[in-house]
Structure formats: C-alpha cells, structure tokens
Amino acid sequence: MKSPGEWTNAANERTGSLARVPRARHDGAMKYLVADDDPLVCEQVESFLSRFPDTDYCLKTGDGLAALSLLSAGDLDAAFLDLQMPGLDGVSLLRALPRGLPVVIVSASADFGAQSYEFDIADYLLKPLDFPRFAQALEKIRARLARREPARESGAREIFVKDGTKLVRLALDELIYLKAEANYVEFVGENGAVLSLMSMKRLEELLPAEFIRVHRSYIVNRRHITRVEGAEVVLGKHRVPISDSYRDELIRKLPTIQ
C-alpha cells in the first residue's frame, strides 16, 4: 500500500484532486473511493465515512480516469461515483469497473436511476446527501460484501465468475492456474479456460491457501504442481514462469521433505 504522500503525489501528477485520508488499521478495515468533481461532495462523503469505526481510509478524486486507475488496482472495497466527471464519465467508468465491486451512484439527477441497475449498483443517492440515507447505502455495501464471502473462510470448493453475460461455475480443485490479461483474469482449468474482468490482487485475497502467487501475472493451484524446474512451475502439460520476488514464498508453501 502506498504511503499518504505517494497517493497524493501520484494524483497531483494526473489531476491534483486526489487525497488519501489514513486512519488506524484494524481487522475488517474498509477502504473506499469517492469520485466526484465537486470537492464539497467528496469532503461530505469522507466526513460521513469517518463516523464508522471500520473505515480505514477514503481516497478522493474528481477525475474519471484517475478513479478507474485506482479501482482497477483492486485495493478498494467499495466506491461512491458521480455520473458527470472530466476524463471519464460515470457511465463509462461503470462499464470498465472490476466485476463485483460494490458501487453507490451519487448524483444530482434521478434520470439515470433505472438504467443504473443494469450495472448491478448497490444504491443510488441523490444530492444533497443526508447521513441517515447515506448510512442505508453503506449497509447495502456491507450486505454485498458479506454475501461475497471468501472461499478461504467459507470452505467453499467452487466459485462463480462472470464471462461476458454468463455466470460460470468453476470447481476450485479443477483450476490449474490463473493468468492476468490487462484488467481480465484467465481461469485455466481441466475443462478449458474462462476470461473474467477482475483483479489478481482481489483473487489472491479470496482464494484458499493452495492457490499461490508465483508471478505478477500468475497464480497456480499447488495441487496441480508436478515440479518446480528452474524459473518455471510445471503443472502437467502447462508451464508457468516464476519471478524472483515470488520464488521464496512458493518454496515455503510447498510441503518439502529435506
């Protein structure tokens, strides 16, 4: 995670409108983004979020492209988005967002209300904002995150991922490896591959312990590893590169007899 100064400096290079508001870290801490070209709205959302003890931090930006960059990194739990922003408007941003990220629209107009649910948003808030209604929206975010219980905690041996307009069931035991392709992830299994829009970082957090990151672009299923050979992991007929930064961690997670 970047330091507050790094967030601010990176934003100043793009828009001059991004700020990180750090809070004490604790288990279950929530990380938010508010994207609105009205700085007063950003300040108000930040103020409302600060009333909840599980808020870790809130990033603020008034630029749509900066918002997309931050959200695509996969470090955030939820977002509050305006529909009218420079760089990239809210509708285009919704189309490009990682799947499964809870989003609350914050708008001065109700015109987009019906259409917004095509994007499976968590809630729709009209300006001016008031705290009781904001708290309701936050509860909807929490409910969505609770339903999306991590496989590592629930003991589930299957996941469902979006492939275009389809929802595809993937058995975890049959998954061989995952490969990052820009903003997409390719799930390679015994019965073929599925491509879905999401972040590797988020998957690394959600998948059970037998899924090991071996490269910036690859996560492998330990149960399918045949051998480690030089700078590659061999998984049956598949070969996946190992980067130096992940090699020691991979070896530690393999049940090796000395």
C-alpha positions as CSV (number, residue, x, y, z in Angstrom):
1,M,0.0,0.0,0.0
2,K,1.3,3.4,-0.9
3,S,2.1,6.0,1.8
4,P,-0.2,9.0,2.0
5,G,2.5,11.1,0.3
6,E,2.7,8.7,-2.6
7,W,-1.0,8.7,-3.2
8,T,-1.1,12.5,-3.1
9,N,1.9,12.9,-5.4
10,A,0.6,10.4,-7.9
11,A,-2.7,12.2,-8.0
12,N,-1.2,15.6,-8.3
13,E,0.6,14.5,-11.5
14,R,-2.8,13.5,-13.0
15,T,-5.4,15.7,-11.6
16,G,-4.3,17.5,-8.5
17,S,-7.5,16.3,-6.9
18,L,-6.8,13.1,-5.1
19,A,-6.1,12.7,-1.4
20,R,-5.7,9.8,1.0
21,V,-7.2,10.1,4.5
22,P,-5.4,7.5,6.6
23,R,-7.0,6.0,9.8
24,A,-5.9,3.4,12.2
25,R,-5.7,-0.1,10.7
26,H,-7.7,-3.0,12.2
27,D,-9.2,-6.2,11.1
28,G,-12.1,-5.7,8.7
29,A,-11.0,-2.2,7.9
30,M,-12.8,-0.7,4.9
31,K,-11.2,1.2,2.0
32,Y,-13.3,3.5,-0.1
33,L,-13.1,5.7,-3.1
34,V,-15.3,8.7,-3.8
35,A,-15.1,10.1,-7.3
36,D,-16.9,13.4,-7.8
37,D,-15.7,16.7,-9.5
38,D,-17.4,18.6,-6.7
39,P,-14.8,18.7,-3.8
40,L,-17.5,19.6,-1.3
41,V,-19.3,16.3,-2.1
42,C,-16.0,14.4,-1.7
43,E,-15.5,16.1,1.7
44,Q,-19.0,15.3,2.8
45,V,-18.7,11.6,1.9
46,E,-15.4,11.4,3.6
47,S,-16.9,13.0,6.7
48,F,-19.8,10.5,6.7
49,L,-17.4,7.6,6.3
50,S,-15.3,8.8,9.2
51,R,-18.2,8.2,11.6
52,F,-17.9,4.5,11.0
53,P,-15.1,2.9,13.1
54,D,-14.3,0.3,10.5
55,T,-13.3,2.9,7.9
56,D,-9.6,2.6,7.1
57,Y,-9.3,5.4,4.5
58,C,-11.2,7.2,1.8
59,L,-9.5,8.2,-1.5
60,K,-10.9,11.2,-3.3
61,T,-10.7,12.2,-6.9
62,G,-12.6,14.5,-9.3
63,D,-11.3,12.7,-12.4
64,G,-12.9,9.6,-14.0
65,L,-9.6,8.2,-15.5
66,A,-7.9,8.6,-12.1
67,A,-10.8,6.8,-10.5
68,L,-10.6,3.9,-13.0
69,S,-6.8,3.6,-12.3
70,L,-7.3,3.3,-8.6
71,L,-10.3,1.0,-8.8
72,S,-8.6,-1.4,-11.2
73,A,-5.7,-1.9,-8.8
74,G,-8.0,-4.0,-6.7
75,D,-7.2,-2.4,-3.3
76,L,-10.6,-0.9,-2.6
77,D,-13.7,-2.4,-1.1
78,A,-16.4,0.0,-2.5
79,A,-16.8,3.2,-4.4
80,F,-19.1,6.3,-4.5
81,L,-19.3,7.7,-8.0
82,D,-20.7,10.8,-9.6
83,L,-22.0,10.4,-13.2
84,Q,-20.5,13.6,-14.6
85,M,-16.8,13.9,-14.3
86,P,-13.9,15.0,-16.5
87,G,-11.6,12.4,-18.0
88,L,-14.2,9.6,-18.0
89,D,-17.9,10.0,-17.2
90,G,-19.6,7.8,-14.6
91,V,-21.4,5.6,-17.1
92,S,-18.2,4.7,-19.0
93,L,-16.5,4.2,-15.7
94,L,-19.2,1.7,-14.6
95,R,-18.7,-0.2,-17.8
96,A,-15.0,-0.5,-17.1
97,L,-15.0,-1.3,-13.4
98,P,-13.9,-4.7,-12.0
99,R,-16.8,-7.0,-11.6
100,G,-18.3,-7.5,-8.1
101,L,-17.1,-4.1,-6.7
102,P,-20.0,-2.5,-4.7
103,V,-20.8,0.9,-6.2
104,V,-23.1,3.7,-5.0
105,I,-24.0,6.3,-7.5
106,V,-24.0,9.9,-6.1
107,S,-25.9,12.2,-8.5
108,A,-27.9,15.4,-8.6
109,S,-30.3,13.8,-11.0
110,A,-32.6,10.7,-10.8
111,D,-32.6,10.3,-14.6
112,F,-30.1,7.5,-14.6
113,G,-31.7,5.6,-11.8
114,A,-33.5,2.9,-13.8
115,Q,-30.6,2.3,-16.2
116,S,-28.0,2.2,-13.3
117,Y,-29.4,-1.2,-12.2
118,E,-28.2,-2.7,-15.4
119,F,-24.7,-2.3,-13.8
120,D,-25.9,-4.0,-10.6
121,I,-25.1,-1.0,-8.4
122,A,-25.5,-1.2,-4.6
123,D,-27.5,2.0,-4.2
124,Y,-28.3,5.4,-5.8
125,L,-28.0,8.6,-3.7
126,L,-29.4,11.9,-4.7
127,K,-27.7,15.2,-3.8
128,P,-27.8,16.9,-1.4
129,L,-26.7,14.0,0.8
130,D,-28.0,13.3,4.2
131,F,-26.4,11.0,6.8
132,P,-29.4,8.6,7.5
133,R,-29.8,7.8,3.8
134,F,-26.0,7.5,3.4
135,A,-25.9,5.0,6.3
136,Q,-28.5,2.9,4.5
137,A,-26.4,2.8,1.4
138,L,-23.4,1.7,3.4
139,E,-25.4,-1.1,4.9
140,K,-26.2,-2.3,1.4
141,I,-22.5,-2.3,0.6
142,R,-21.8,-4.3,3.7
143,A,-24.5,-6.8,2.8
144,R,-23.0,-7.3,-0.6
145,L,-19.5,-7.9,0.8
146,A,-20.9,-10.4,3.3
147,R,-22.6,-12.4,0.6
148,R,-19.3,-12.4,-1.3
149,E,-17.7,-14.5,1.5
150,P,-14.2,-15.5,0.7
151,A,-13.7,-19.1,-0.3
152,R,-10.8,-19.4,2.2
153,E,-13.2,-18.6,5.1
154,S,-16.3,-20.4,3.9
155,G,-14.6,-23.6,2.9
156,A,-16.4,-23.5,-0.5
157,R,-14.8,-25.7,-3.2
158,E,-16.4,-23.8,-6.1
159,I,-16.7,-20.2,-7.3
160,F,-18.9,-18.4,-9.9
161,V,-17.3,-15.8,-12.2
162,K,-18.7,-13.7,-14.9
163,D,-17.8,-14.5,-18.5
164,G,-19.4,-11.8,-20.6
165,T,-23.1,-12.1,-19.8
166,K,-22.8,-15.6,-18.4
167,L,-22.1,-16.7,-14.8
168,V,-19.8,-19.7,-14.9
169,R,-19.2,-22.3,-12.1
170,L,-15.6,-23.2,-11.6
171,A,-14.6,-26.1,-9.3
172,L,-11.5,-25.0,-7.3
173,D,-10.0,-28.4,-7.4
174,E,-10.1,-28.4,-11.2
175,L,-8.5,-24.9,-11.6
176,I,-4.9,-25.3,-12.7
177,Y,-3.7,-21.7,-12.8
178,L,-4.9,-18.1,-13.3
179,K,-3.3,-15.6,-15.6
180,A,-3.7,-11.8,-15.6
181,E,-4.6,-10.3,-19.0
182,A,-4.7,-6.5,-18.6
183,N,-7.9,-5.9,-16.5
184,Y,-9.0,-9.5,-17.0
185,V,-8.1,-12.8,-15.5
186,E,-8.0,-16.1,-17.4
187,F,-9.0,-19.1,-15.3
188,V,-7.4,-22.2,-16.8
189,G,-8.8,-25.5,-15.7
190,E,-9.0,-29.1,-16.6
191,N,-12.0,-28.5,-18.9
192,G,-10.9,-25.3,-20.6
193,A,-10.5,-21.6,-19.8
194,V,-12.8,-18.7,-18.8
195,L,-11.9,-15.0,-19.1
196,S,-13.4,-12.6,-16.5
197,L,-13.0,-8.9,-15.7
198,M,-11.4,-8.7,-12.2
199,S,-8.1,-8.1,-10.4
200,M,-5.5,-10.7,-9.4
201,K,-5.0,-9.0,-6.1
202,R,-8.6,-9.5,-5.1
203,L,-8.5,-13.1,-6.2
204,E,-5.3,-13.6,-4.1
205,E,-7.2,-12.5,-1.1
206,L,-10.3,-14.6,-1.8
207,L,-8.9,-17.9,-2.9
208,P,-7.9,-20.7,-0.4
209,A,-4.3,-21.3,0.6
210,E,-3.4,-23.8,-2.1
211,F,-3.5,-21.0,-4.7
212,I,-0.1,-19.5,-4.7
213,R,1.1,-16.3,-6.4
214,V,4.3,-17.1,-8.4
215,H,4.5,-14.2,-10.7
216,R,2.9,-10.8,-11.1
217,S,0.6,-12.3,-13.8
218,Y,0.2,-15.9,-12.4
219,I,-1.4,-17.7,-9.5
220,V,-1.1,-21.5,-9.5
221,N,-3.0,-24.3,-7.8
222,R,-0.5,-26.2,-5.6
223,R,-2.4,-29.4,-6.1
224,H,-1.6,-29.4,-9.8
225,I,2.1,-28.7,-9.5
226,T,4.1,-31.5,-11.0
227,R,7.5,-30.0,-10.3
228,V,9.4,-26.7,-10.0
229,E,12.0,-26.6,-12.7
230,G,14.4,-23.6,-12.9
231,A,12.4,-20.5,-13.4
232,E,9.1,-22.4,-14.1
233,V,6.4,-24.2,-12.4
234,V,5.2,-27.3,-14.3
235,L,1.6,-28.2,-13.9
236,G,1.0,-31.2,-16.1
237,K,1.3,-30.0,-19.7
238,H,1.3,-26.4,-18.6
239,R,4.4,-24.3,-17.7
240,V,4.2,-21.0,-15.8
241,P,7.0,-18.6,-15.1
242,I,8.2,-17.9,-11.6
243,S,9.5,-14.4,-10.8
244,D,12.4,-13.9,-8.4
245,S,10.2,-11.9,-6.0
246,Y,7.8,-14.8,-5.5
247,R,10.1,-17.8,-5.7
248,D,11.0,-18.0,-1.9
249,E,7.3,-17.7,-1.0
250,L,6.4,-20.5,-3.4
251,I,9.1,-22.8,-1.9
252,R,7.9,-22.1,1.7
253,K,4.4,-23.1,0.7
254,L,5.4,-26.4,-0.8
255,P,5.4,-29.4,1.6
256,T,9.1,-30.2,1.0
257,I,11.0,-33.1,2.7
258,Q,14.6,-32.2,3.4
